[in-house]
Amino acid sequence: MARLRASLEKENVAGWILIVPAALILAIFIAYPLLLGVWFSLTDKMIGGVTERFVGLRNFQLLLSDSIFLQTVRNTLIYTAVTVSVKAVLGMALALLMNQIFPLKNLVRAALLLPWIVPTALSTLAWLWIFDPNFSVLNWFLVNVFHASRIAWLSDATLAMGAIITVNVWRGVPFFAISLLAGLQVISQELYEASSIDGANAVKRFWFITLPLVRPVLLLVVLFSLIWTIADFQLIHILTRGGPVNSTHVFGTYAYQTSVLSAQLGRGAAISLYMLPLLFVCIAVVLRYINKE
């Protein structure tokens, strides 16, 4: 008993004991599904199929000649670039606003988090009603206030892409705002006072003091947002399911359609894995910039 107690008191032994549960969770829920997905992508695995044949990189090669997949790549790049950029700008603006002193400041900050806190599926269902061609509140205003025609928001390729971008921005801006607000609050007010005495206006104070000091936080938030947006699934699946005519498919929705609805599990896994190079490039670029800073 004494020997066991002595062993547990050693830092390296105690460290391994504490790490093992977390390592098992990562292995079961992350490493195993990833490795299984890699194996499926190298086979012709079908849902319900009894056997599977190793086909190497054939699934990846076939996807490069798939017009829907190429459209999916373009959609993902546009969707990610636009939403992350808009969220960064609006998040910074809201953070600057929330950093001011005004009545009920804490209540407003708490309310700002609601779009981020509400489950994605639930909030997206509300947006699905907002974009409904017959019962949409937007169409009600168009018909009754502006005397215009109803618009099928999710039936037009351009409007559908705008719709999913709008919902993603609505959900993601609070995360940017609260994170950047935390970064703003650690900036010393003496820097602003000194710059004001030197004659710097609000724009120069933001450009030469606020932005450089909050940039590390901004880059980390952008990195997380890039990862989440590229891998997005729930929002788009509920709103458009990749339609109309595949105009809003991203990696997640097209992989789901191919692997689950079309039963081509191997090719669906290959679609999902095509997401990894894009993620690696984004992560490498942002992390390199962070290290440079």
C-alpha positions, 0 to 999 in steps of 0.5 A: 500500500505504501509503495502504491501511494509512493508511486501515485505521489510521483508527478509523472505517474499522476500525470499519466493517470490524469491524461489517460481518460482524456486520451481514451475519449479523444481516441474513441470519438476523434481518432477512431472515426477519422481513421475509419473515414480514411479507410472508407475513402479508399474503398467502394464501401456502400451502406448495406453492402456486404463486402468492400473493395480497396480502390485506392485514390479512385474516389478522390480522382472521380470527385475531381471530375464531378461538377457538383463537387467542384461547385461545392468547393466554390460554394464552401470558399465563398460561404467561408470567406464572406461570412468570416469577413463580415463577422469579423467587421461586425464583431469588432464594431459591436465590441467597440460599442459594448466597450462603452459606458451606457445604461443596462450595459450588462443586460445588453451584453447578455442579450448579445449572446442569445444567437450564439447560445440558442441551439443551431437547429432551433434557431435555424428553424426560426429562420426557415419560417422567416424565409418561407415563401408563403408565411415569411415575415419578410414577404409580409412586409414586401406585400403589405408595406411596399406593395411588392411581390412575394419572393421565394428566398430559398428557391433562387441560387443567389438568394439562397446563398445570401440566406445561409450567409445571413444566418451564419453571420447572425449566429457568429457575430456574438462570438466575435463581439464577446471575444474581442470585447475581452481583448479590448478591456485589457487595453490600458486607457492611459494609451488612449489618453496619451494619444488624445493629448498628442492630437490623435483622432478616433480613427487613428487611435483605433488603427494604431492602438486598438487594432494592433493590441487586439489583433492576436485575439482577432486572429484566434477568433478568425481561426476558430470561425474558419474551422467551424464555417468550413465544417458547417452542416446543420444550418445549411442542411435545415435551410436549403439541403444544398439546393436549389440545384446544388447551389448551396452545397458545402462539404458537409451537406454534399458528403451527407447526400452522397454517403447517406442518401445515395449510400456511397459511403466511400465517396462520401468519406472522400468528400469529407476528407477533401475538407482537411487540406483546406482546413490545414491551409487556413490554420497554417496561414493564420498560425504563421501570422500569429507567430509573426505577430 
